[in-house]
Amino acid sequence: MADEPLVLGIETSCDETGVGLVRGTTLLADAVASSVDEHARFGGVVPEVASRAHLEAMVPTIDRALKEAGVSARDLDGIAVTAGPGLAGALLVGVSAAKAYAYALGKPLYGVNHLASHICVDQLEHGPLPEPTMALLVSGGHSSLLLSSDITSDVRPMGATIDDAAGEAFDKIARVLNLGFPGGPVIDRYAKEGDPNAIPFPRGLTGPRDPAYDFSFSGLKTAVARWIEAKRAAGEEVPVRDVAASFQEAVVDVLTRKAVRACKDEGVDHLMIGGGVAANSRLRALARERCEAAGIRLRVPRPKLCTDNGAMVAALGAEMVARNRAASGWDLPADSSLPVTEPHVPAVPAHDHVHEAGEENLYS
């Protein structure tokens, strides 16, 4: 185990300051500082608030992760950081911190892709990823079907949302129901006491001429909101639990149906689900049911590893080191629209000074 790469990962793409430490595929520490409570009164994430929260939490969270893992920063084999996609200002805080630590320690820097990290984190729970891997990633900002033959260099988009992401739709419906923010956990909780078949909400992009693997939740969101408004306008009580259950069922029905179809079409006998919405209990249950029926093996990390965290970034960073992938340069940008086809951002050869700091580092 000591011969496996020890990597620190930093994640700041949205409102979670995540720092993880991974040795090979073994998780040593997963420290998170969330600013979700600061955003709750606004009903959603405020980029400037998130950036300032990352600035305040960064150093204490890194120190906490190192202490939890029982390792010294000088023992690291590399530092990985989410370079994108995400909120520009939030990403910039993480990238700047990673550069500072990497330079001071004389360690290689790896700018990695947020979505690829969500896939790679499953290695910490279920072992090495099969190649190829089919992944369904669902969160507040993403709803994507991805096929990867090599998580460090080859990730191919199969389909994505054309409007609202699944997690975004959860937040909006929770707001309409006056259930607060974030919407995912509270909708899941209310749905457990409701009837998923009570209201026939629409399933977006499931017609014979619709894109096979793309998602759309904007129409569903509008249909649910109008149904609730009609009830209120008529002076009737809104059955919150039934609405939550029926809305949730419409979302997970489409997600799992298209994911299983993609696996069958591509001849992949397993499915990995990640992202914050992967913590949803009904999504997990329906995915398991449909995968078993189709002879597909399902891999879903435990809920804490599904939400944004530093462990997933460290996991992908460790894989980069293990496979001798090129490190990033000091000019590594924070790219809010980094495409998933770029699992990591290697240095431009003419500007690759990642080992410039040398053995005599500035960190004490």
N, C-alpha and C positions, 0 to 999 in steps of 0.2 A: 504493500500500500504506500510505503514511503517513497517508492519510485514513481508513483503517479503524480501528475501535475497538480500543484496547489494553487488555486486561482481565486481571487477576490472579485466579485461582481457587483456592479453599481447600477441600479435601475431608478430612473427619475422621469419616465415618459409622461406621467400624469400627476396624480395626487399622492402617490406612495413613494416614500424614500426607502428603497429596499437595498440592503447590503447582504450578500451571501458569501459563504466560503465553502468551496468544494474541492475535494481531493479525488481526482479521477471521476468516478460516478458516485462518490460518497459525500453526502451533505454533512458538513461540520457545523455550520451556523446559518441562521436565516433571521436577520434582524430587520424589522420594518417599523418606520415611523409614518403614520398616516395623518393627513390633514383633512380627512373627510368631514370631520365635525365643523371645521372652519368654512366648508363649502355648503353645508346643509342648509343654512339660512338663505342661500341664494338659489337653492333648488338645482344646483349643478356645479361642475368644477369651474372655478374662476382662474384662468391661467396665471395672472399676476400673484394671486394668493398662493397658488401651488409653488411657484418659483421661489417666493420668499420663504415658504415653509421648508423647501429643500435646502436652502442656504443655512437655515438655522439647525436643521436636523442632521446634516451630512456628517460632520466630524464625530459627534456623539454616537451616531448609528454605526459608523465604521469601527470606532473603538469598542462598542458593545459587541459587534460581530467577532472581532479578533479575540476579545476576552472569552466569549462563549465557546469559540473553537479551540481556545488554548494554544494559539500560535502567535508568532511575532510577524509583523509586517515584513521583516527582513527575510522570512522564510518563503515568501510568495514566489511562484514561478511566472506569474503574470497578473495583470489587472484588466478585467473586461468591463465594458460599459455600454449601455444602450445608446447607440448613436442615432436611432430613429426606427420607425416613425413615432410621432408623439407631439406634445406641445413644445414649440420651439424654445421658449424660455426655460421650461423645466428640463428639457434635454441638455441645454447649455450648461446648467448647473452641474449635472452629473458628468458630462464630458470634461468640463474644466477641472473638477475634482479628481477625476481619474488621471488626467494628464499630470496634475500636480503630484499625486502620489507616485505614479509611474516614474516620473522624472527624478523625484527625490530619492526613490528606492533603487533606481537604475534597472527597472524591470520593463519587459515588453508590454505594450498597450494594445488592446484589441477592442475596436469599435464593432459592436455586433447589432444584429437586427432584432427588434423587439418581438416580432412574430416568430422568427426562427427560434428564439429563446423559449417561447411558450411551448414549442414542440420538444425542444431538447430537454426541458425540465423533467419530462417523463422518465428519462434515464435514471434519475435519482431514486425513483420508486420501483420501476419495473425492469431495470437493466437496459442494456444497449438497444437502441432503436433498430427495428428491422429495416432493411433497405430493399425496395423503397418503402416509405411510410406515407400513409394517407392521414391527413390531419384536418380536423374541423376545429377552427379557432373562433370562439364567440366571446365578445366582450362589449364594453361600452363604446368602443371605437371601431371594432372590427367584427365582421362575420365573413369568414373565408374558408374555402376548401383548398388545401394545398397538398401537393405530391412532392415528396423529397426522396431522391436517391442517395443524397449525401448532405446531411444537415449543415455541414460547413461550407458547401460550395454549390449545391444544386437544389433549389426549392422552386417548384413550378406552380403558379396559380391556376387552379381549375375553375374557381368561381368565387364571387364576392358579392357583398351587398351593393345595390345600385342606389340606395338612399340611406335610411336609418339602419344602424347596426342593431343587433338583437338587444344588447344591453341598454342602448339608448332608448329603445322602445319601452323596455321595462321601466326606466326612469320616468318617461313621459306619462305612461299610464298610471304609475304610482302617484304622480303629481295630480293628475285629473281626479283620482280617487281620494286625494288628500291623505296619502299614506306616508309622505315624507321622502327623504333622499338618504342613501341610494335606494333605487326601486327594486333591484333584483332580490335581495334577501326578504324584504317585506312582502312582495308579491308571492314568492315561494311559500312563505309562512301562511298567508291567508288562503292560498290555493289549496293547501292540504285539507282545508275544511269546506271546500266548495265542490261543485259538480262541474267537471271539465266539459261535459256535453250539454250544459244548460243553455248556452247561447252559441249558435252556429257562426262564429266569426270567420272571416275569409282567410284563405291560405294563398299568400302572394306568390306569383310566378310558378304556378303548378299546372298550368294548362299545357296541352300537347305542343303548342307552338312557342312556348316560353323557353328561355335559356335553361338548360338542364341543371346547371350547378350554381346559378346566381340566386341571390336572395333579395327580397323587398319586404320591408316591414312598415313602410310609411302608410300604405293603404289600410293595413290592419290597425295601426295606431289611430287613424282617422275614423275608421268604422267603430272602434271601441269608444272613442271619445264622443261620437255622435249618439251612440246607443245610450251612454250615460247621460248626456245632455237631454235627450228625449224623455228619459225617465224623470229627471229633475223638473223639466218643464211641465210634465203632467202631474207633478206633485206626488210622485210615487217614490218609495224608498228604493235606493240602489242596492241590489244584493251584492255587496262588495266581494264576498268570498266566491260567489259563482262567477262574477266578472273576472276576478283574478285567475281562477282556475281555467275558465274558457279561453281567456287571452293567452295564458301560459301554454295551454295545450296547442293552440294555433301556431305559436312560435316553435315549440319543440317538435311538433309534427313535421313541419317543413324542414327544419334543420336535420333531423335524423333521417327523414325520407331521402333527401338529396345526398347526404353523406354515404348512406348504404348503397345508393345507386352508383355513386362515383367509384366506390370500392369494387362493385360488380363489373362496371364498365372497364375499369383499368386492370382487373384481375388481381387486386390486392386483397389478401385475406385477413386484414386487421385494420382497425381504425383507432386513431388517437384523438381524444377530445381535450382541448385546453382553452385557456382564457377564463376571465372572471365568471361568465355565465355557465361554464362547465361545473361550477359548484352547485348549480340548480338541481334539486333532488329529482324533479320530474324528467329533466333532460337525461340524467344518468339512467333512470329506470327505463325510459322508453328506448334509449340507445341500446341498453343491455338486451332488452326484449327483442328488438329488431335485428341486432347483430347475431344473437343466438339463432334466430329463425333463418338467417341468411348464411350461417356458418362462418361468421366473421368474428375474429378475436377483438375485444374492446379493451383499450388501455386508457384509463382516466386517472390522473394524479389526484392525491387527496386535495380537498378544497383549498387548503392554505397555499398549495403550490400552483393552483389554477389562477388565483388573483396575481396582480403584478407583484414581483418580489425579486430580490437580488440573487436568490439561489438559481433562478432560471438563467440569468445572465452569466453567473459563474459556471454553470453547467456547460453552456455553449463555449465559454472561454476556455475551459479545461479541454474540451474536445478540439478546439483550435490548436492548443499547445500540443496535445497528444498526436495530432495529425500533421504537425509541423507547418501549419498555415502561416502565411506572412503576417507579421504584426502590422499595426497601424502606425502612421507617422504623427509627429507633433502637430501637423496641420489638420488632424482629424476634425471634420465638421460635425455640428449637430444638425442633422438633416430630418426635418419634420415630415418629409414625404419619401423617406428612404424606401425603395421598392423591395418587396419580399424576395425578389430574385437575387438580391445582394445580402446573403446571410451575414457577411462581415465586410468591413471596409479596410482593405490592405493599403499600405503606404504606396504612394506614387514613387517609383524607383529613384527618381532624381532628388526626392525630398525625404528619403527614408533614413531618419536619424534616431530611430527608436532606442538604439543601444548607446547613444551618445553619452548618457550620464555615467556609464561605466560602473565599476565595482565600488568606487568610493562615492557613496550616495550622500544625499543631504538629509536623510531621515534619521532621527535618533529616537 
